[in-house]
Amino acid sequence: MGKITKREIIAFLLGIFALFLFESIYDWEGTKKVVRQGYRDGYNSVRMDN
């Protein structure tokens, strides 16, 4: 088995990014809902801590 090259690492990271991008576009409504819920939860969490 050979060494893992820089080219293989870059290809792997680009593949992960492409999957993330494809999933975000494919389920855009779900992505917006989850982002808004996360923002609301984080905002409310910070407000409660103060």
N, C-alpha and C positions, 0 to 999 in steps of 0.2 A: 504494500500500500504506500502510495506516494504522499508527499506533503500537500497540505491544503494551500492553494495559491491565493494571491490577492484577487485575481480575476474571479475565482470561484466564490469568494466572500462577497464581492460586489454583485455578482449575478444572484446570489441567494438573497441579499438585502433588497435588490431591485424586485425580485419575485415577491417578497413579503409586502413591499410597498404597493406593487401592482394588485395583489389580492385585496389589500386594504382599500385601495382606490376603487376597484371594481365592486366590492361589496357595498361601499358607501354610496356609489352611484346607483347600483341596482336596487337597493332598498332605501332610497332617499328619504321617504316619509318616516320610516322607522329610525333612521339615523338622526333626523331632526328632533324627533320625539325624545330619544335617549340623551342627546346633547342638552336639550332644554331641561330635562329632568335632572341631569347631573349638575347643571348650573344652579337650578333652584335648590337642590339639596345642599350644595356647597355654600351658597349664599345664606341659607337658613342656618347652617351649622356654624358659620362664622358669627352671625348675629347672636346666636344663643350663647356662644363662648364669652362674649363681652359683657 
